[in-house]
Amino acid sequence: MSAQSPASMSLMEQELNQAQIREIFTSFNRSHQRCFTDCVNKFDRRSVSDSEKNCVANCVAKYMNTTQRISMRFQEHQAMITGGGAVAQGQGK
């Protein structure tokens, strides 16, 4: 396998970052759409009711908290695999 140039590595890193950002936005939009679908049921008025707003806010908060916890556990797992187990054990408890 040949060594890659710094420019090639930089381009691959940029593409990876862009893909991660797209995935974050896609996940964010999907969660909001699901919460809206689950919480907003009446369309006979012009505004969203307080209970619907609260439902969406709680739903999104739960989703974000769960996503954050999964991400933290994944990072801890990756740190343990790469030999940084001592660092990972002190976080996220």
Biopython code that builds the backbone (N, CA, C, O; Angstrom):
import numpy as np
from Bio.PDB.StructureBuilder import StructureBuilder

atoms = [
    (1, "MET", "N", (0.846, -1.176, 0.000)),
    (1, "MET", "CA", (0.000, 0.000, 0.000)),
    (1, "MET", "C", (0.890, 1.236, 0.000)),
    (1, "MET", "O", (1.840, 1.303, 0.780)),
    (2, "SER", "N", (0.611, 2.201, -0.841)),
    (2, "SER", "CA", (1.448, 3.387, -0.933)),
    (2, "SER", "C", (1.033, 4.422, 0.107)),
    (2, "SER", "O", (-0.115, 4.466, 0.548)),
    (3, "ALA", "N", (1.994, 5.247, 0.480)),
    (3, "ALA", "CA", (1.715, 6.320, 1.444)),
    (3, "ALA", "C", (0.917, 7.407, 0.745)),
    (3, "ALA", "O", (1.146, 7.709, -0.427)),
    (4, "GLN", "N", (-0.009, 7.982, 1.467)),
    (4, "GLN", "CA", (-0.834, 9.027, 0.884)),
    (4, "GLN", "C", (-0.238, 10.390, 1.187)),
    (4, "GLN", "O", (0.382, 10.599, 2.229)),
    (5, "SER", "N", (-0.437, 11.308, 0.260)),
    (5, "SER", "CA", (0.099, 12.651, 0.436)),
    (5, "SER", "C", (-0.692, 13.396, 1.508)),
    (5, "SER", "O", (-1.843, 13.055, 1.781)),
    (6, "PRO", "N", (-0.077, 14.413, 2.116)),
    (6, "PRO", "CA", (-0.801, 15.211, 3.119)),
    (6, "PRO", "C", (-2.065, 15.853, 2.550)),
    (6, "PRO", "O", (-3.072, 15.967, 3.249)),
    (7, "ALA", "N", (-2.016, 16.270, 1.294)),
    (7, "ALA", "CA", (-3.193, 16.883, 0.676)),
    (7, "ALA", "C", (-4.323, 15.868, 0.548)),
    (7, "ALA", "O", (-5.488, 16.187, 0.785)),
    (8, "SER", "N", (-3.967, 14.647, 0.171)),
    (8, "SER", "CA", (-4.962, 13.584, 0.045)),
    (8, "SER", "C", (-5.570, 13.249, 1.401)),
    (8, "SER", "O", (-6.780, 13.056, 1.514)),
    (9, "MET", "N", (-4.726, 13.180, 2.429)),
    (9, "MET", "CA", (-5.216, 12.901, 3.785)),
    (9, "MET", "C", (-6.134, 14.020, 4.264)),
    (9, "MET", "O", (-7.162, 13.759, 4.889)),
    (10, "SER", "N", (-5.762, 15.264, 3.971)),
    (10, "SER", "CA", (-6.573, 16.412, 4.373)),
    (10, "SER", "C", (-7.936, 16.373, 3.682)),
    (10, "SER", "O", (-8.960, 16.653, 4.305)),
    (11, "LEU", "N", (-7.945, 16.030, 2.407)),
    (11, "LEU", "CA", (-9.195, 15.938, 1.662)),
    (11, "LEU", "C", (-10.085, 14.841, 2.229)),
    (11, "LEU", "O", (-11.293, 15.029, 2.372)),
    (12, "MET", "N", (-9.492, 13.697, 2.553)),
    (12, "MET", "CA", (-10.273, 12.600, 3.135)),
    (12, "MET", "C", (-10.836, 13.003, 4.498)),
    (12, "MET", "O", (-11.972, 12.664, 4.829)),
    (13, "GLU", "N", (-10.042, 13.726, 5.284)),
    (13, "GLU", "CA", (-10.502, 14.180, 6.595)),
    (13, "GLU", "C", (-11.664, 15.163, 6.451)),
    (13, "GLU", "O", (-12.632, 15.096, 7.210)),
    (14, "GLN", "N", (-11.572, 16.071, 5.485)),
    (14, "GLN", "CA", (-12.661, 17.020, 5.236)),
    (14, "GLN", "C", (-13.934, 16.292, 4.815)),
    (14, "GLN", "O", (-15.026, 16.626, 5.274)),
    (15, "GLU", "N", (-13.793, 15.306, 3.950)),
    (15, "GLU", "CA", (-14.958, 14.542, 3.500)),
    (15, "GLU", "C", (-15.590, 13.775, 4.653)),
    (15, "GLU", "O", (-16.814, 13.697, 4.751)),
    (16, "LEU", "N", (-14.766, 13.213, 5.518)),
    (16, "LEU", "CA", (-15.276, 12.509, 6.692)),
    (16, "LEU", "C", (-16.013, 13.471, 7.620)),
    (16, "LEU", "O", (-17.090, 13.150, 8.123)),
    (17, "ASN", "N", (-15.436, 14.645, 7.845)),
    (17, "ASN", "CA", (-16.095, 15.646, 8.692)),
    (17, "ASN", "C", (-17.433, 16.072, 8.107)),
    (17, "ASN", "O", (-18.415, 16.212, 8.836)),
    (18, "GLN", "N", (-17.474, 16.278, 6.797)),
    (18, "GLN", "CA", (-18.727, 16.659, 6.151)),
    (18, "GLN", "C", (-19.763, 15.551, 6.261)),
    (18, "GLN", "O", (-20.943, 15.828, 6.481)),
    (19, "ALA", "N", (-19.341, 14.308, 6.112)),
    (19, "ALA", "CA", (-20.267, 13.181, 6.246)),
    (19, "ALA", "C", (-20.807, 13.096, 7.669)),
    (19, "ALA", "O", (-21.989, 12.816, 7.867)),
    (20, "GLN", "N", (-19.955, 13.335, 8.655)),
    (20, "GLN", "CA", (-20.405, 13.316, 10.046)),
    (20, "GLN", "C", (-21.402, 14.435, 10.313)),
    (20, "GLN", "O", (-22.399, 14.223, 11.003)),
    (21, "ILE", "N", (-21.148, 15.613, 9.779)),
    (21, "ILE", "CA", (-22.067, 16.740, 9.958)),
    (21, "ILE", "C", (-23.406, 16.431, 9.303)),
    (21, "ILE", "O", (-24.457, 16.700, 9.884)),
    (22, "ARG", "N", (-23.377, 15.867, 8.096)),
    (22, "ARG", "CA", (-24.629, 15.486, 7.426)),
    (22, "ARG", "C", (-25.406, 14.480, 8.265)),
    (22, "ARG", "O", (-26.625, 14.590, 8.394)),
    (23, "GLU", "N", (-24.712, 13.503, 8.834)),
    (23, "GLU", "CA", (-25.369, 12.489, 9.665)),
    (23, "GLU", "C", (-25.977, 13.115, 10.917)),
    (23, "GLU", "O", (-27.072, 12.734, 11.329)),
    (24, "ILE", "N", (-25.283, 14.060, 11.516)),
    (24, "ILE", "CA", (-25.814, 14.745, 12.701)),
    (24, "ILE", "C", (-27.095, 15.488, 12.344)),
    (24, "ILE", "O", (-28.092, 15.382, 13.058)),
    (25, "PHE", "N", (-27.077, 16.240, 11.244)),
    (25, "PHE", "CA", (-28.271, 16.981, 10.838)),
    (25, "PHE", "C", (-29.413, 16.045, 10.459)),
    (25, "PHE", "O", (-30.570, 16.308, 10.785)),
    (26, "THR", "N", (-29.093, 14.966, 9.779)),
    (26, "THR", "CA", (-30.126, 13.996, 9.411)),
    (26, "THR", "C", (-30.763, 13.393, 10.650)),
    (26, "THR", "O", (-31.985, 13.272, 10.732)),
    (27, "SER", "N", (-29.942, 13.021, 11.603)),
    (27, "SER", "CA", (-30.439, 12.446, 12.858)),
    (27, "SER", "C", (-31.281, 13.462, 13.624)),
    (27, "SER", "O", (-32.340, 13.123, 14.152)),
    (28, "PHE", "N", (-30.814, 14.695, 13.683)),
    (28, "PHE", "CA", (-31.539, 15.772, 14.357)),
    (28, "PHE", "C", (-32.909, 15.983, 13.716)),
    (28, "PHE", "O", (-33.924, 16.053, 14.410)),
    (29, "ASN", "N", (-32.929, 16.083, 12.400)),
    (29, "ASN", "CA", (-34.193, 16.297, 11.691)),
    (29, "ASN", "C", (-35.140, 15.113, 11.864)),
    (29, "ASN", "O", (-36.346, 15.297, 12.026)),
    (30, "ARG", "N", (-34.595, 13.904, 11.830)),
    (30, "ARG", "CA", (-35.413, 12.706, 12.004)),
    (30, "ARG", "C", (-36.049, 12.688, 13.394)),
    (30, "ARG", "O", (-37.225, 12.353, 13.535)),
    (31, "SER", "N", (-35.278, 13.045, 14.411)),
    (31, "SER", "CA", (-35.817, 13.037, 15.775)),
    (31, "SER", "C", (-36.916, 14.081, 15.929)),
    (31, "SER", "O", (-37.944, 13.812, 16.551)),
    (32, "HIS", "N", (-36.708, 15.263, 15.372)),
    (32, "HIS", "CA", (-37.731, 16.301, 15.477)),
    (32, "HIS", "C", (-39.001, 15.909, 14.725)),
    (32, "HIS", "O", (-40.109, 16.148, 15.203)),
    (33, "GLN", "N", (-38.836, 15.312, 13.559)),
    (33, "GLN", "CA", (-40.003, 14.878, 12.792)),
    (33, "GLN", "C", (-40.779, 13.810, 13.549)),
    (33, "GLN", "O", (-42.008, 13.847, 13.606)),
    (34, "ARG", "N", (-40.057, 12.863, 14.127)),
    (34, "ARG", "CA", (-40.730, 11.801, 14.885)),
    (34, "ARG", "C", (-41.459, 12.380, 16.096)),
    (34, "ARG", "O", (-42.602, 12.015, 16.370)),
    (35, "CYS", "N", (-40.800, 13.279, 16.817)),
    (35, "CYS", "CA", (-41.423, 13.882, 17.995)),
    (35, "CYS", "C", (-42.639, 14.714, 17.593)),
    (35, "CYS", "O", (-43.666, 14.675, 18.271)),
    (36, "PHE", "N", (-42.534, 15.458, 16.509)),
    (36, "PHE", "CA", (-43.674, 16.245, 16.042)),
    (36, "PHE", "C", (-44.836, 15.322, 15.686)),
    (36, "PHE", "O", (-45.980, 15.587, 16.055)),
    (37, "THR", "N", (-44.541, 14.245, 14.972)),
    (37, "THR", "CA", (-45.583, 13.298, 14.576)),
    (37, "THR", "C", (-46.243, 12.661, 15.791)),
    (37, "THR", "O", (-47.459, 12.470, 15.810)),
    (38, "ASP", "N", (-45.447, 12.332, 16.807)),
    (38, "ASP", "CA", (-45.985, 11.705, 18.013)),
    (38, "ASP", "C", (-46.770, 12.677, 18.886)),
    (38, "ASP", "O", (-47.714, 12.271, 19.565)),
    (39, "CYS", "N", (-46.396, 13.950, 18.879)),
    (39, "CYS", "CA", (-46.948, 14.901, 19.848)),
    (39, "CYS", "C", (-48.024, 15.835, 19.294)),
    (39, "CYS", "O", (-48.925, 16.237, 20.031)),
    (40, "VAL", "N", (-47.946, 16.179, 18.039)),
    (40, "VAL", "CA", (-48.896, 17.139, 17.468)),
    (40, "VAL", "C", (-49.928, 16.360, 16.664)),
    (40, "VAL", "O", (-49.633, 15.805, 15.606)),
    (41, "ASN", "N", (-51.142, 16.335, 17.195)),
    (41, "ASN", "CA", (-52.185, 15.512, 16.587)),
    (41, "ASN", "C", (-53.354, 16.306, 16.028)),
    (41, "ASN", "O", (-54.104, 15.805, 15.190)),
    (42, "LYS", "N", (-53.508, 17.524, 16.482)),
    (42, "LYS", "CA", (-54.652, 18.322, 16.039)),
    (42, "LYS", "C", (-54.175, 19.460, 15.147)),
    (42, "LYS", "O", (-53.242, 20.193, 15.475)),
    (43, "PHE", "N", (-54.841, 19.580, 14.023)),
    (43, "PHE", "CA", (-54.481, 20.623, 13.077)),
    (43, "PHE", "C", (-55.666, 21.543, 12.793)),
    (43, "PHE", "O", (-55.788, 22.108, 11.706)),
    (44, "ASP", "N", (-56.534, 21.680, 13.791)),
    (44, "ASP", "CA", (-57.721, 22.507, 13.618)),
    (44, "ASP", "C", (-57.526, 23.921, 14.163)),
    (44, "ASP", "O", (-58.491, 24.677, 14.279)),
    (45, "ARG", "N", (-56.298, 24.279, 14.495)),
    (45, "ARG", "CA", (-56.014, 25.633, 14.969)),
    (45, "ARG", "C", (-54.682, 26.085, 14.374)),
    (45, "ARG", "O", (-53.914, 25.288, 13.834)),
    (46, "ARG", "N", (-54.438, 27.370, 14.487)),
    (46, "ARG", "CA", (-53.267, 27.950, 13.845)),
    (46, "ARG", "C", (-51.977, 27.756, 14.626)),
    (46, "ARG", "O", (-50.894, 27.810, 14.043)),
    (47, "SER", "N", (-52.069, 27.535, 15.914)),
    (47, "SER", "CA", (-50.855, 27.434, 16.725)),
    (47, "SER", "C", (-50.784, 26.080, 17.429)),
    (47, "SER", "O", (-51.775, 25.359, 17.546)),
    (48, "VAL", "N", (-49.603, 25.771, 17.881)),
    (48, "VAL", "CA", (-49.366, 24.537, 18.616)),
    (48, "VAL", "C", (-49.707, 24.797, 20.079)),
    (48, "VAL", "O", (-49.337, 25.834, 20.631)),
    (49, "SER", "N", (-50.405, 23.867, 20.702)),
    (49, "SER", "CA", (-50.798, 24.048, 22.103)),
    (49, "SER", "C", (-49.591, 23.899, 23.026)),
    (49, "SER", "O", (-48.556, 23.360, 22.635)),
    (50, "ASP", "N", (-49.745, 24.386, 24.258)),
    (50, "ASP", "CA", (-48.666, 24.273, 25.239)),
    (50, "ASP", "C", (-48.328, 22.812, 25.527)),
    (50, "ASP", "O", (-47.158, 22.458, 25.670)),
    (51, "SER", "N", (-49.353, 21.970, 25.611)),
    (51, "SER", "CA", (-49.083, 20.552, 25.891)),
    (51, "SER", "C", (-48.330, 19.904, 24.728)),
    (51, "SER", "O", (-47.466, 19.054, 24.947)),
    (52, "GLU", "N", (-48.648, 20.297, 23.502)),
    (52, "GLU", "CA", (-47.925, 19.774, 22.345)),
    (52, "GLU", "C", (-46.474, 20.264, 22.343)),
    (52, "GLU", "O", (-45.555, 19.500, 22.049)),
    (53, "LYS", "N", (-46.278, 21.543, 22.673)),
    (53, "LYS", "CA", (-44.919, 22.091, 22.758)),
    (53, "LYS", "C", (-44.105, 21.348, 23.808)),
    (53, "LYS", "O", (-42.954, 20.982, 23.571)),
    (54, "ASN", "N", (-44.713, 21.129, 24.972)),
    (54, "ASN", "CA", (-44.021, 20.415, 26.048)),
    (54, "ASN", "C", (-43.690, 18.986, 25.639)),
    (54, "ASN", "O", (-42.602, 18.485, 25.925)),
    (55, "CYS", "N", (-44.623, 18.343, 24.976)),
    (55, "CYS", "CA", (-44.404, 16.968, 24.519)),
    (55, "CYS", "C", (-43.217, 16.907, 23.558)),
    (55, "CYS", "O", (-42.347, 16.048, 23.700)),
    (56, "VAL", "N", (-43.180, 17.806, 22.590)),
    (56, "VAL", "CA", (-42.075, 17.832, 21.627)),
    (56, "VAL", "C", (-40.758, 18.127, 22.344)),
    (56, "VAL", "O", (-39.748, 17.476, 22.079)),
    (57, "ALA", "N", (-40.768, 19.103, 23.248)),
    (57, "ALA", "CA", (-39.541, 19.457, 23.977)),
    (57, "ALA", "C", (-39.029, 18.276, 24.797)),
    (57, "ALA", "O", (-37.831, 17.991, 24.796)),
    (58, "ASN", "N", (-39.931, 17.589, 25.494)),
    (58, "ASN", "CA", (-39.526, 16.427, 26.294)),
    (58, "ASN", "C", (-39.014, 15.292, 25.413)),
    (58, "ASN", "O", (-38.019, 14.643, 25.736)),
    (59, "CYS", "N", (-39.695, 15.062, 24.312)),
    (59, "CYS", "CA", (-39.301, 14.002, 23.381)),
    (59, "CYS", "C", (-37.905, 14.272, 22.821)),
    (59, "CYS", "O", (-37.057, 13.380, 22.805)),
    (60, "VAL", "N", (-37.672, 15.491, 22.367)),
    (60, "VAL", "CA", (-36.366, 15.843, 21.801)),
    (60, "VAL", "C", (-35.283, 15.769, 22.873)),
    (60, "VAL", "O", (-34.178, 15.299, 22.605)),
    (61, "ALA", "N", (-35.590, 16.229, 24.083)),
    (61, "ALA", "CA", (-34.613, 16.170, 25.178)),
    (61, "ALA", "C", (-34.224, 14.724, 25.480)),
    (61, "ALA", "O", (-33.049, 14.421, 25.684)),
    (62, "LYS", "N", (-35.210, 13.841, 25.507)),
    (62, "LYS", "CA", (-34.914, 12.422, 25.744)),
    (62, "LYS", "C", (-34.026, 11.866, 24.639)),
    (62, "LYS", "O", (-33.061, 11.149, 24.905)),
    (63, "TYR", "N", (-34.358, 12.201, 23.405)),
    (63, "TYR", "CA", (-33.572, 11.725, 22.272)),
    (63, "TYR", "C", (-32.132, 12.231, 22.356)),
    (63, "TYR", "O", (-31.186, 11.469, 22.158)),
    (64, "MET", "N", (-31.975, 13.518, 22.650)),
    (64, "MET", "CA", (-30.639, 14.105, 22.731)),
    (64, "MET", "C", (-29.835, 13.493, 23.878)),
    (64, "MET", "O", (-28.651, 13.200, 23.715)),
    (65, "ASN", "N", (-30.467, 13.298, 25.031)),
    (65, "ASN", "CA", (-29.778, 12.685, 26.172)),
    (65, "ASN", "C", (-29.342, 11.259, 25.845)),
    (65, "ASN", "O", (-28.226, 10.852, 26.165)),
    (66, "THR", "N", (-30.224, 10.518, 25.212)),
    (66, "THR", "CA", (-29.891, 9.145, 24.835)),
    (66, "THR", "C", (-28.747, 9.123, 23.831)),
    (66, "THR", "O", (-27.823, 8.319, 23.958)),
    (67, "THR", "N", (-28.802, 9.989, 22.848)),
    (67, "THR", "CA", (-27.742, 10.069, 21.850)),
    (67, "THR", "C", (-26.411, 10.433, 22.500)),
    (67, "THR", "O", (-25.371, 9.874, 22.152)),
    (68, "GLN", "N", (-26.447, 11.368, 23.442)),
    (68, "GLN", "CA", (-25.230, 11.773, 24.140)),
    (68, "GLN", "C", (-24.653, 10.612, 24.952)),
    (68, "GLN", "O", (-23.444, 10.383, 24.939)),
    (69, "ARG", "N", (-25.513, 9.887, 25.652)),
    (69, "ARG", "CA", (-25.040, 8.756, 26.453)),
    (69, "ARG", "C", (-24.433, 7.665, 25.574)),
    (69, "ARG", "O", (-23.397, 7.094, 25.913)),
    (70, "ILE", "N", (-25.077, 7.380, 24.455)),
    (70, "ILE", "CA", (-24.544, 6.377, 23.532)),
    (70, "ILE", "C", (-23.190, 6.827, 22.996)),
    (70, "ILE", "O", (-22.255, 6.030, 22.912)),
    (71, "SER", "N", (-23.085, 8.089, 22.638)),
    (71, "SER", "CA", (-21.829, 8.628, 22.128)),
    (71, "SER", "C", (-20.716, 8.534, 23.165)),
    (71, "SER", "O", (-19.585, 8.173, 22.839)),
    (72, "MET", "N", (-21.039, 8.858, 24.415)),
    (72, "MET", "CA", (-20.040, 8.771, 25.485)),
    (72, "MET", "C", (-19.575, 7.334, 25.680)),
    (72, "MET", "O", (-18.379, 7.082, 25.828)),
    (73, "ARG", "N", (-20.510, 6.398, 25.680)),
    (73, "ARG", "CA", (-20.142, 4.989, 25.853)),
    (73, "ARG", "C", (-19.291, 4.507, 24.683)),
    (73, "ARG", "O", (-18.338, 3.751, 24.872)),
    (74, "PHE", "N", (-19.633, 4.942, 23.491)),
    (74, "PHE", "CA", (-18.850, 4.567, 22.320)),
    (74, "PHE", "C", (-17.430, 5.115, 22.436)),
    (74, "PHE", "O", (-16.466, 4.409, 22.140)),
    (75, "GLN", "N", (-17.296, 6.376, 22.869)),
    (75, "GLN", "CA", (-15.970, 6.970, 23.038)),
    (75, "GLN", "C", (-15.170, 6.230, 24.102)),
    (75, "GLN", "O", (-13.972, 6.002, 23.936)),
    (76, "GLU", "N", (-15.832, 5.854, 25.198)),
    (76, "GLU", "CA", (-15.153, 5.096, 26.247)),
    (76, "GLU", "C", (-14.666, 3.752, 25.705)),
    (76, "GLU", "O", (-13.545, 3.326, 25.981)),
    (77, "HIS", "N", (-15.514, 3.105, 24.942)),
    (77, "HIS", "CA", (-15.158, 1.814, 24.353)),
    (77, "HIS", "C", (-13.971, 1.972, 23.403)),
    (77, "HIS", "O", (-13.034, 1.174, 23.434)),
    (78, "GLN", "N", (-14.016, 3.001, 22.562)),
    (78, "GLN", "CA", (-12.919, 3.247, 21.631)),
    (78, "GLN", "C", (-11.624, 3.541, 22.383)),
    (78, "GLN", "O", (-10.557, 3.076, 21.983)),
    (79, "ALA", "N", (-11.711, 4.308, 23.469)),
    (79, "ALA", "CA", (-10.519, 4.629, 24.256)),
    (79, "ALA", "C", (-9.927, 3.368, 24.871)),
    (79, "ALA", "O", (-8.707, 3.212, 24.922)),
    (80, "MET", "N", (-10.784, 2.476, 25.334)),
    (80, "MET", "CA", (-10.296, 1.228, 25.918)),
    (80, "MET", "C", (-9.622, 0.359, 24.858)),
    (80, "MET", "O", (-8.607, -0.283, 25.128)),
    (81, "ILE", "N", (-10.183, 0.342, 23.665)),
    (81, "ILE", "CA", (-9.608, -0.448, 22.577)),
    (81, "ILE", "C", (-8.237, 0.093, 22.183)),
    (81, "ILE", "O", (-7.316, -0.678, 21.914)),
    (82, "THR", "N", (-8.103, 1.411, 22.150)),
    (82, "THR", "CA", (-6.843, 2.020, 21.712)),
    (82, "THR", "C", (-5.838, 2.187, 22.838)),
    (82, "THR", "O", (-4.754, 2.729, 22.620)),
    (83, "GLY", "N", (-6.180, 1.730, 24.043)),
    (83, "GLY", "CA", (-5.223, 1.769, 25.137)),
    (83, "GLY", "C", (-5.383, 2.936, 26.079)),
    (83, "GLY", "O", (-4.562, 3.108, 26.980)),
    (84, "GLY", "N", (-6.410, 3.743, 25.906)),
    (84, "GLY", "CA", (-6.632, 4.878, 26.798)),
    (84, "GLY", "C", (-7.663, 4.572, 27.846)),
    (84, "GLY", "O", (-8.429, 5.459, 28.225)),
    (85, "GLY", "N", (-7.714, 3.355, 28.327)),
    (85, "GLY", "CA", (-8.729, 2.923, 29.284)),
    (85, "GLY", "C", (-8.766, 3.737, 30.548)),
    (85, "GLY", "O", (-9.849, 3.956, 31.092)),
    (86, "ALA", "N", (-7.628, 4.199, 31.048)),
    (86, "ALA", "CA", (-7.603, 4.970, 32.295)),
    (86, "ALA", "C", (-8.316, 6.298, 32.125)),
    (86, "ALA", "O", (-8.994, 6.758, 33.043)),
    (87, "VAL", "N", (-8.173, 6.922, 30.960)),
    (87, "VAL", "CA", (-8.845, 8.188, 30.705)),
    (87, "VAL", "C", (-10.346, 7.973, 30.622)),
    (87, "VAL", "O", (-11.114, 8.753, 31.186)),
    (88, "ALA", "N", (-10.777, 6.922, 29.926)),
    (88, "ALA", "CA", (-12.200, 6.662, 29.718)),
    (88, "ALA", "C", (-12.909, 6.333, 31.021)),
    (88, "ALA", "O", (-14.086, 6.661, 31.174)),
    (89, "GLN", "N", (-12.224, 5.691, 31.968)),
    (89, "GLN", "CA", (-12.877, 5.295, 33.205)),
    (89, "GLN", "C", (-13.253, 6.487, 34.063)),
    (89, "GLN", "O", (-14.198, 6.393, 34.847)),
    (90, "GLY", "N", (-12.554, 7.601, 33.946)),
    (90, "GLY", "CA", (-12.839, 8.771, 34.771)),
    (90, "GLY", "C", (-13.949, 9.633, 34.235)),
    (90, "GLY", "O", (-14.371, 10.567, 34.917)),
    (91, "GLN", "N", (-14.449, 9.362, 33.030)),
    (91, "GLN", "CA", (-15.480, 10.193, 32.411)),
    (91, "GLN", "C", (-16.800, 9.460, 32.341)),
    (91, "GLN", "O", (-16.845, 8.230, 32.324)),
    (92, "GLY", "N", (-17.885, 10.237, 32.299)),
    (92, "GLY", "CA", (-19.206, 9.694, 32.015)),
    (92, "GLY", "C", (-19.839, 8.901, 33.125)),
    (92, "GLY", "O", (-20.781, 8.154, 32.862)),
    (93, "LYS", "N", (-19.377, 9.018, 34.355)),
    (93, "LYS", "CA", (-19.992, 8.265, 35.445)),
    (93, "LYS", "C", (-20.929, 9.123, 36.228)),
    (93, "LYS", "O", (-21.540, 8.654, 37.188)),
]
sb = StructureBuilder()
sb.init_structure("model")
sb.init_model(0)
sb.init_chain("A")
sb.init_seg("    ")
for serial, (resi, resn, name, xyz) in enumerate(atoms, 1):
    if name == "N":
        sb.init_residue(resn, " ", resi, " ")
    sb.init_atom(name, np.array(xyz, "f"), 0.0, 1.0, " ", f" {name:<3s}", serial, name[0])
structure = sb.get_structure()
